[in-house]
Amino acid sequence: MRRIVYLCSLLVVLLGVACAADEESYGSQMLSASDLWSMVRGGTVAVKGDIVLRGHISANDIVGEFQRSFIFSDQTGGVEVKVDVDDIDNLLPLGSAVTIRCAGLYLGREGSTVTLGAKPTNVYSVDRIAEDMLFNYVARREDAASIAVARMAVAEIDPLDMFRYVMVEGVEVVEEERGLPWCDKDESGEYITTLRHFTDGRDTLVIVTAPTAYYCHERVPQGRVACIGIVDIYNEKVALRLSNHQIYRM
């Protein structure tokens, strides 16, 4: 009888270990950016369980392109993380390998955008993570491989690539916009968010630039270039938002 009890107890323990291992391998431990997108269809969703992301900082405020947020990217895509920090690059430099523990955070969806942040207290789907709480959730990894960029043709980019870190090569600004700065001005003389259009000869790539970008007053380069940035949607148009002003003549 004692042997039977022992075997039954051992079986319960083994089953418990098996279930725990299965739960960890499924993804209550390790998920991807695309998994987060599938978790929220609209509004706000609390992240439950010990969900962990591993990837890189593909865009931040280093030259003003993003304000009080950064883009986390992995091989499946990306997600915008809202933070209440003015100088993000000082804490989480562009290209940093990071691990994000999502337990206690919230996912928000507004239109085509998914963001990760703190519990909402106002009209927004998520609030910004407070600076003194940031490293409770985000940790840098010093020994990881460098960030990978997806090379894509203009025609290949679509809304499903939202927040993906991509490179587009062999495009040039359209004739009508040659010699113009990245951002136009309004009637009061203030720079405004502006769309510029580049073509590979067949398809058009839209690049959106915010007036907070340090180079908003600079002229758009002419000739064939390669652009690296984040896929975004602006005014219902699929667009590219440059990351760290990465645009190179070819």
Residue frames as qw, qx, qy, qz and C-alpha x, y, z in Angstrom:
[[0.000, 0.886, 0.463, 0.000, 0.00, 0.00, 0.00],
 [0.316, -0.781, 0.105, 0.529, 2.82, 2.37, 0.90],
 [0.408, -0.112, 0.602, 0.677, 4.41, 1.69, -2.51],
 [0.204, 0.635, 0.661, 0.345, 1.14, 2.50, -4.29],
 [0.148, -0.933, -0.241, 0.224, 0.79, 5.78, -2.41],
 [0.406, -0.566, 0.337, 0.634, 4.38, 6.69, -3.25],
 [0.361, 0.167, 0.679, 0.617, 3.86, 5.95, -6.95],
 [0.079, 0.812, 0.556, 0.155, 0.64, 7.98, -7.01],
 [0.260, -0.877, -0.042, 0.402, 2.38, 10.91, -5.32],
 [0.425, -0.325, 0.505, 0.677, 5.28, 10.67, -7.76],
 [0.299, 0.467, 0.692, 0.463, 2.84, 10.64, -10.69],
 [0.040, -0.925, -0.370, 0.081, 1.12, 13.80, -9.39],
 [0.349, -0.728, 0.214, 0.550, 4.47, 15.56, -9.07],
 [0.411, -0.054, 0.650, 0.637, 5.55, 14.52, -12.57],
 [0.201, 0.689, 0.635, 0.285, 2.24, 15.64, -14.04],
 [0.160, -0.928, -0.181, 0.285, 2.59, 18.99, -12.29],
 [0.381, -0.524, 0.416, 0.638, 6.10, 19.48, -13.65],
 [0.370, 0.252, 0.717, 0.534, 4.96, 18.51, -17.14],
 [0.094, 0.851, 0.510, 0.088, 2.08, 20.99, -17.05],
 [0.255, -0.862, 0.040, 0.437, 4.36, 23.77, -15.78],
 [0.414, -0.281, 0.568, 0.653, 6.92, 23.08, -18.50],
 [0.299, 0.496, 0.704, 0.409, 4.21, 23.03, -21.13],
 [0.029, -0.931, -0.339, 0.132, 2.81, 26.36, -19.91],
 [0.323, -0.719, 0.255, 0.560, 6.27, 27.94, -20.02],
 [0.389, -0.051, 0.680, 0.619, 7.01, 26.66, -23.53],
 [0.262, 0.703, 0.643, 0.155, 3.64, 27.86, -24.82],
 [0.261, 0.502, 0.148, 0.811, 4.27, 31.50, -24.15],
 [0.423, -0.871, -0.242, -0.068, 3.02, 32.67, -20.78],
 [0.627, -0.530, 0.140, 0.554, 6.78, 33.16, -20.51],
 [0.265, -0.334, 0.449, 0.785, 8.09, 34.10, -23.97],
 [0.495, 0.703, 0.504, -0.078, 5.94, 35.83, -26.61],
 [0.440, 0.128, 0.354, 0.815, 6.66, 37.93, -29.69],
 [0.121, 0.239, 0.021, -0.963, 5.50, 41.34, -30.87],
 [0.404, -0.078, -0.620, -0.667, 3.02, 39.71, -33.26],
 [0.356, -0.345, -0.854, 0.161, 1.58, 37.70, -30.36],
 [0.050, -0.365, -0.421, 0.829, 0.80, 40.95, -28.52],
 [0.281, 0.107, -0.332, -0.894, -1.06, 42.24, -31.56],
 [0.451, -0.197, -0.796, -0.354, -3.27, 39.15, -31.54],
 [0.273, -0.299, -0.769, 0.495, -4.12, 39.69, -27.86],
 [0.086, 0.532, 0.352, -0.765, -6.00, 42.97, -28.34],
 [0.301, 0.486, 0.693, 0.440, -8.70, 43.63, -30.93],
 [0.037, -0.698, -0.216, -0.682, -9.82, 46.97, -29.59],
 [0.533, -0.796, -0.043, -0.282, -9.81, 49.11, -26.45],
 [0.045, -0.681, 0.650, -0.334, -7.56, 48.08, -23.56],
 [0.926, -0.124, -0.351, -0.065, -6.46, 44.66, -22.32],
 [0.464, -0.747, 0.460, -0.127, -4.57, 43.94, -19.11],
 [0.568, 0.431, -0.701, 0.018, -1.54, 41.70, -19.65],
 [0.809, -0.436, 0.248, -0.307, -2.00, 38.64, -17.48],
 [0.976, 0.001, 0.055, 0.210, 0.66, 36.09, -16.69],
 [0.466, -0.663, 0.337, 0.480, 4.43, 36.36, -16.76],
 [0.716, 0.639, 0.230, 0.162, 4.72, 37.36, -20.42],
 [0.450, -0.615, 0.314, 0.566, 8.23, 38.23, -21.61],
 [0.637, 0.769, 0.045, 0.021, 9.43, 39.88, -24.84],
 [0.609, -0.447, 0.348, 0.555, 13.00, 39.76, -26.15],
 [0.572, 0.687, 0.308, 0.325, 14.12, 42.11, -28.90],
 [0.487, -0.005, 0.012, 0.874, 15.65, 45.52, -29.58],
 [0.072, 0.773, 0.243, -0.582, 14.96, 49.24, -29.40],
 [0.546, 0.343, 0.529, 0.551, 14.50, 50.10, -33.07],
 [0.103, 0.627, 0.199, 0.746, 13.39, 53.73, -32.65],
 [0.399, -0.617, -0.492, 0.468, 13.29, 56.32, -29.89],
 [0.037, 0.978, 0.189, -0.085, 13.77, 60.04, -29.31],
 [0.695, -0.255, 0.169, 0.651, 17.47, 60.18, -30.19],
 [0.194, 0.016, 0.289, 0.937, 16.83, 62.80, -32.92],
 [0.294, 0.226, 0.261, -0.891, 13.24, 63.69, -32.00],
 [0.339, -0.023, -0.726, -0.598, 11.37, 61.33, -34.35],
 [0.561, -0.478, -0.664, -0.127, 9.42, 59.77, -31.46],
 [0.126, -0.520, 0.335, -0.776, 8.41, 61.57, -28.29],
 [0.477, -0.285, 0.597, -0.578, 8.02, 59.81, -24.92],
 [0.939, 0.101, 0.236, -0.229, 7.80, 56.40, -26.54],
 [0.066, -0.532, 0.774, 0.335, 10.07, 53.85, -28.12],
 [0.846, 0.244, -0.256, -0.400, 9.56, 51.05, -30.62],
 [0.555, -0.349, 0.754, -0.032, 10.34, 47.51, -29.54],
 [0.711, 0.453, -0.363, -0.397, 11.08, 45.20, -32.47],
 [0.599, -0.274, 0.750, 0.067, 11.73, 41.52, -32.94],
 [0.140, -0.117, 0.816, 0.549, 11.72, 39.24, -35.97],
 [0.138, 0.513, 0.844, 0.074, 7.91, 39.21, -36.08],
 [0.027, 0.795, 0.361, 0.486, 7.26, 42.97, -36.01],
 [0.260, 0.169, -0.385, 0.869, 7.08, 45.68, -33.39],
 [0.313, -0.761, -0.567, -0.025, 5.05, 47.46, -30.74],
 [0.100, 0.651, -0.149, 0.737, 5.13, 51.03, -29.44],
 [0.562, -0.418, -0.587, 0.406, 5.91, 51.34, -25.73],
 [0.092, -0.850, -0.124, -0.503, 4.66, 54.52, -24.03],
 [0.654, -0.270, -0.403, 0.580, 6.97, 55.95, -21.36],
 [0.146, -0.975, -0.158, -0.059, 6.94, 59.14, -19.31],
 [0.662, -0.402, 0.205, 0.598, 10.59, 59.92, -20.09],
 [0.286, 0.909, -0.040, -0.302, 11.92, 62.95, -21.97],
 [0.194, 0.718, -0.649, -0.160, 15.38, 61.56, -22.82],
 [0.970, -0.033, 0.145, -0.191, 14.71, 57.91, -23.59],
 [0.781, 0.502, -0.317, 0.195, 17.94, 57.36, -25.54],
 [0.027, -0.673, 0.584, -0.453, 19.94, 58.21, -22.43],
 [0.647, -0.279, 0.586, -0.400, 18.31, 55.28, -20.61],
 [0.789, 0.197, 0.582, 0.024, 17.57, 52.91, -23.49],
 [0.023, -0.564, 0.473, 0.677, 19.93, 53.73, -26.38],
 [0.746, 0.469, -0.146, -0.450, 18.84, 53.04, -29.93],
 [0.637, 0.405, -0.653, -0.058, 19.71, 49.49, -30.91],
 [0.276, -0.396, 0.751, -0.450, 19.78, 48.20, -27.33],
 [0.504, -0.125, -0.839, -0.165, 18.86, 44.58, -26.80],
 [0.358, -0.279, 0.409, -0.792, 16.10, 44.47, -24.20],
 [0.245, -0.285, -0.926, 0.011, 13.83, 42.14, -22.29],
 [0.361, -0.278, 0.041, -0.889, 10.37, 43.43, -21.41],
 [0.085, -0.242, -0.929, 0.267, 8.35, 41.79, -18.65],
 [0.221, -0.340, -0.409, -0.817, 4.76, 42.67, -19.46],
 [0.408, -0.512, -0.744, 0.135, 3.00, 41.50, -16.29],
 [0.215, -0.627, -0.378, 0.646, 1.19, 44.51, -14.81],
 [0.007, -0.268, 0.312, 0.911, 1.18, 46.44, -18.08],
 [0.542, 0.546, 0.502, -0.395, -1.69, 47.08, -20.49],
 [0.314, 0.096, 0.660, 0.676, -2.15, 46.73, -24.24],
 [0.310, 0.629, 0.315, -0.639, -4.17, 49.35, -26.05],
 [0.384, 0.243, 0.683, 0.571, -5.50, 49.42, -29.59],
 [0.230, 0.709, 0.197, -0.637, -6.58, 52.60, -31.32],
 [0.603, 0.671, -0.220, -0.372, -7.36, 52.07, -35.00],
 [0.880, 0.359, -0.296, 0.091, -4.39, 50.27, -36.52],
 [0.205, 0.630, -0.568, 0.488, -2.00, 50.97, -33.65],
 [0.830, -0.430, -0.352, 0.044, -1.14, 48.69, -30.71],
 [0.097, 0.706, -0.437, 0.549, 0.69, 50.22, -27.75],
 [0.724, -0.285, -0.565, 0.275, 2.06, 48.85, -24.49],
 [0.038, 0.539, -0.257, 0.801, 1.93, 50.98, -21.36],
 [0.014, 0.015, 0.745, -0.667, 0.53, 51.55, -17.90],
 [0.059, 0.558, 0.817, -0.134, -3.07, 51.22, -16.76],
 [0.083, 0.474, 0.326, 0.814, -5.16, 53.93, -18.45],
 [0.145, -0.474, -0.579, 0.647, -6.57, 56.71, -16.29],
 [0.201, 0.502, -0.018, -0.841, -7.82, 59.07, -18.99],
 [0.714, 0.517, 0.057, -0.469, -9.12, 58.97, -22.55],
 [0.356, 0.581, -0.701, -0.208, -6.12, 57.12, -23.98],
 [0.912, -0.028, -0.362, -0.191, -6.02, 53.33, -24.28],
 [0.809, -0.237, -0.313, 0.437, -2.86, 53.16, -22.13],
 [0.215, -0.969, 0.113, 0.045, -0.95, 55.60, -19.94],
 [0.495, 0.665, -0.497, 0.256, 2.79, 56.14, -20.07],
 [0.841, -0.274, -0.358, 0.300, 5.03, 54.04, -17.84],
 [0.281, -0.954, 0.105, -0.017, 6.48, 56.30, -15.15],
 [0.428, 0.704, -0.525, 0.213, 10.24, 56.84, -15.32],
 [0.271, -0.516, 0.712, -0.390, 10.80, 55.47, -11.82],
 [0.823, 0.020, 0.485, -0.296, 8.92, 52.31, -12.84],
 [0.621, 0.618, -0.370, -0.311, 10.53, 51.79, -16.24],
 [0.298, 0.472, -0.827, 0.062, 13.23, 49.36, -15.17],
 [0.583, -0.070, 0.680, -0.440, 10.71, 47.27, -13.28],
 [0.805, 0.433, 0.310, -0.261, 9.59, 46.17, -16.73],
 [0.693, 0.698, -0.162, 0.084, 12.46, 46.79, -19.15],
 [0.657, -0.587, 0.378, 0.284, 15.99, 45.40, -18.78],
 [0.433, 0.760, -0.436, -0.212, 18.93, 45.83, -21.16],
 [0.951, -0.091, 0.246, 0.163, 20.90, 42.81, -22.34],
 [0.075, -0.840, 0.418, 0.339, 24.55, 43.52, -23.07],
 [0.358, -0.331, 0.825, 0.284, 25.49, 40.24, -24.74],
 [0.660, 0.484, 0.546, -0.178, 22.86, 39.98, -27.46],
 [0.503, 0.237, 0.525, 0.644, 23.23, 40.15, -31.23],
 [0.014, 0.220, -0.066, -0.973, 22.76, 43.48, -32.99],
 [0.524, 0.477, 0.402, -0.579, 19.36, 44.57, -34.24],
 [0.361, 0.124, 0.781, 0.494, 18.26, 43.06, -37.57],
 [0.346, 0.456, 0.017, -0.820, 16.47, 45.09, -40.23],
 [0.631, 0.365, 0.684, 0.027, 14.03, 43.58, -42.73],
 [0.050, -0.278, 0.474, 0.834, 14.85, 44.52, -46.33],
 [0.419, 0.547, 0.701, -0.182, 11.61, 45.17, -48.19],
 [0.183, 0.265, 0.495, 0.807, 10.52, 46.53, -51.55],
 [0.257, 0.000, 0.126, -0.958, 8.03, 49.40, -51.54],
 [0.627, -0.086, -0.471, -0.614, 5.29, 47.15, -52.95],
 [0.561, -0.105, -0.806, 0.156, 5.80, 44.61, -50.13],
 [0.058, -0.023, -0.557, 0.828, 4.98, 46.99, -47.26],
 [0.387, -0.491, -0.561, -0.542, 1.39, 46.85, -46.01],
 [0.461, -0.643, 0.131, -0.598, -0.56, 47.56, -42.79],
 [0.945, -0.284, -0.164, -0.001, 0.37, 44.15, -41.37],
 [0.701, 0.224, -0.273, 0.620, 3.94, 45.43, -41.11],
 [0.253, -0.889, -0.051, -0.378, 2.96, 48.09, -38.59],
 [0.462, -0.814, 0.346, -0.072, 5.99, 49.06, -36.42],
 [0.939, 0.063, 0.146, 0.304, 8.29, 46.67, -38.30],
 [0.261, -0.773, 0.350, 0.460, 11.90, 47.87, -38.59],
 [0.792, 0.447, 0.380, 0.166, 12.63, 47.90, -42.31],
 [0.230, -0.497, 0.395, 0.738, 15.06, 49.08, -44.98],
 [0.636, 0.675, 0.369, -0.055, 13.85, 50.23, -48.39],
 [0.446, -0.392, 0.425, 0.683, 16.51, 50.67, -51.07],
 [0.288, 0.142, 0.647, 0.692, 16.65, 52.34, -54.47],
 [0.075, 0.820, 0.567, 0.016, 14.05, 55.09, -54.03],
 [0.297, 0.044, 0.021, 0.953, 14.21, 58.81, -54.78],
 [0.152, 0.520, 0.438, -0.717, 12.03, 61.76, -53.93],
 [0.452, 0.648, 0.586, 0.182, 9.38, 62.59, -56.52],
 [0.398, 0.357, 0.195, 0.822, 10.10, 65.51, -58.84],
 [0.208, -0.790, -0.303, -0.491, 7.42, 67.77, -57.30],
 [0.639, -0.766, -0.067, 0.009, 9.09, 67.61, -53.87],
 [0.770, 0.136, -0.096, 0.616, 12.74, 67.99, -54.84],
 [0.252, 0.413, -0.145, 0.863, 14.46, 70.78, -52.93],
 [0.516, -0.654, -0.150, -0.532, 11.79, 70.89, -50.20],
 [0.129, -0.441, 0.734, -0.499, 12.53, 70.45, -46.47],
 [0.179, -0.131, -0.972, 0.082, 11.30, 67.39, -44.63],
 [0.033, -0.611, -0.708, 0.353, 8.56, 69.45, -42.96],
 [0.082, 0.633, 0.353, 0.684, 6.35, 72.23, -44.29],
 [0.087, -0.098, -0.457, 0.880, 5.33, 75.26, -42.22],
 [0.039, 0.707, 0.705, -0.040, 1.85, 76.42, -41.30],
 [0.143, 0.850, 0.245, 0.444, 0.56, 79.98, -41.64],
 [0.441, -0.895, 0.072, -0.010, 2.22, 80.98, -38.37],
 [0.327, 0.758, -0.553, 0.114, 5.60, 79.73, -39.57],
 [0.582, -0.423, 0.657, -0.223, 5.69, 76.63, -37.36],
 [0.241, 0.271, -0.885, -0.292, 6.87, 73.32, -38.78],
 [0.786, -0.018, 0.233, -0.572, 4.13, 70.70, -39.11],
 [0.630, -0.077, 0.769, 0.074, 4.00, 66.93, -39.62],
 [0.459, 0.625, -0.305, -0.553, 4.56, 66.38, -43.34],
 [0.873, 0.129, 0.466, 0.067, 4.47, 63.55, -45.85],
 [0.150, 0.669, -0.545, -0.482, 7.16, 63.26, -48.50],
 [0.912, 0.276, 0.222, -0.207, 6.92, 60.84, -51.38],
 [0.156, -0.562, 0.744, 0.327, 9.66, 58.61, -52.79],
 [0.875, 0.346, 0.021, -0.338, 9.43, 56.27, -55.76],
 [0.580, -0.321, 0.690, 0.293, 11.30, 53.24, -57.01],
 [0.091, 0.220, -0.649, -0.723, 9.96, 53.90, -60.50],
 [0.333, -0.282, -0.815, -0.382, 6.78, 51.89, -60.01],
 [0.492, -0.653, -0.576, 0.017, 5.51, 52.25, -56.45],
 [0.002, -0.734, 0.146, -0.663, 5.46, 55.16, -54.00],
 [0.578, -0.281, -0.598, 0.478, 6.90, 55.15, -50.50],
 [0.216, -0.858, -0.122, -0.450, 5.44, 57.74, -48.13],
 [0.545, -0.032, -0.512, 0.663, 7.80, 59.05, -45.43],
 [0.321, -0.858, -0.294, -0.271, 6.19, 60.94, -42.54],
 [0.488, 0.158, -0.386, 0.767, 8.27, 63.39, -40.50],
 [0.356, -0.807, -0.450, 0.138, 7.23, 65.05, -37.26],
 [0.154, 0.892, -0.090, 0.415, 8.24, 68.66, -36.56],
 [0.642, -0.722, 0.257, -0.021, 10.01, 67.45, -33.42],
 [0.905, 0.131, 0.122, 0.386, 12.63, 65.72, -35.61],
 [0.397, -0.663, 0.140, 0.619, 15.90, 67.64, -35.38],
 [0.301, -0.113, 0.599, 0.734, 16.28, 67.60, -39.18],
 [0.343, 0.669, 0.641, -0.157, 12.76, 68.78, -40.02],
 [0.168, 0.885, -0.037, -0.433, 14.18, 71.95, -41.63],
 [0.308, -0.420, 0.693, 0.499, 16.75, 70.13, -43.78],
 [0.578, 0.418, -0.337, -0.614, 16.17, 69.52, -47.45],
 [0.926, 0.054, 0.346, -0.137, 15.10, 66.08, -48.59],
 [0.352, -0.455, 0.663, 0.479, 18.07, 64.38, -50.30],
 [0.689, 0.549, -0.151, -0.448, 17.96, 63.95, -54.05],
 [0.365, 0.453, -0.803, -0.130, 19.04, 60.91, -56.02],
 [0.812, -0.155, -0.536, -0.171, 18.63, 57.25, -55.15],
 [0.200, -0.535, 0.595, -0.565, 18.71, 56.50, -51.43],
 [0.536, -0.207, -0.817, 0.060, 18.20, 53.71, -48.91],
 [0.388, -0.532, 0.145, -0.739, 15.85, 54.44, -46.00],
 [0.429, -0.117, -0.854, 0.269, 15.69, 52.69, -42.62],
 [0.289, -0.239, 0.262, -0.889, 12.78, 53.22, -40.29],
 [0.244, 0.186, 0.856, -0.416, 9.52, 52.06, -38.76],
 [0.125, -0.364, -0.721, -0.576, 6.38, 51.22, -40.72],
 [0.096, 0.307, 0.517, -0.793, 3.58, 53.48, -39.53],
 [0.116, 0.611, 0.695, 0.360, 0.15, 54.65, -40.61],
 [0.083, -0.364, -0.191, 0.908, -0.60, 58.34, -40.90],
 [0.460, 0.381, -0.001, -0.802, -3.94, 59.71, -42.09],
 [0.866, 0.219, 0.372, -0.252, -4.89, 56.17, -43.14],
 [0.659, 0.665, -0.351, -0.025, -1.80, 55.88, -45.35],
 [0.921, -0.229, 0.030, 0.314, 0.92, 53.29, -44.85],
 [0.210, 0.923, -0.246, 0.208, 4.10, 55.28, -44.30],
 [0.792, 0.009, -0.345, 0.504, 7.69, 54.99, -43.12],
 [0.301, -0.945, 0.075, -0.103, 8.95, 56.98, -40.15],
 [0.575, 0.551, -0.491, 0.353, 12.73, 57.28, -40.28],
 [0.792, -0.585, -0.107, 0.139, 14.66, 55.97, -37.30],
 [0.558, -0.585, 0.194, 0.555, 17.68, 58.09, -36.30],
 [0.338, 0.824, -0.176, -0.420, 17.49, 59.90, -39.67],
 [0.542, -0.231, 0.738, 0.328, 18.88, 56.80, -41.40],
 [0.674, 0.698, 0.213, -0.116, 18.79, 57.70, -45.07],
 [0.509, -0.473, 0.512, 0.506, 21.82, 56.98, -47.21],
 [0.491, 0.672, -0.297, -0.468, 22.75, 57.87, -50.78],
 [0.890, 0.033, 0.447, 0.090, 23.33, 54.89, -53.03]]
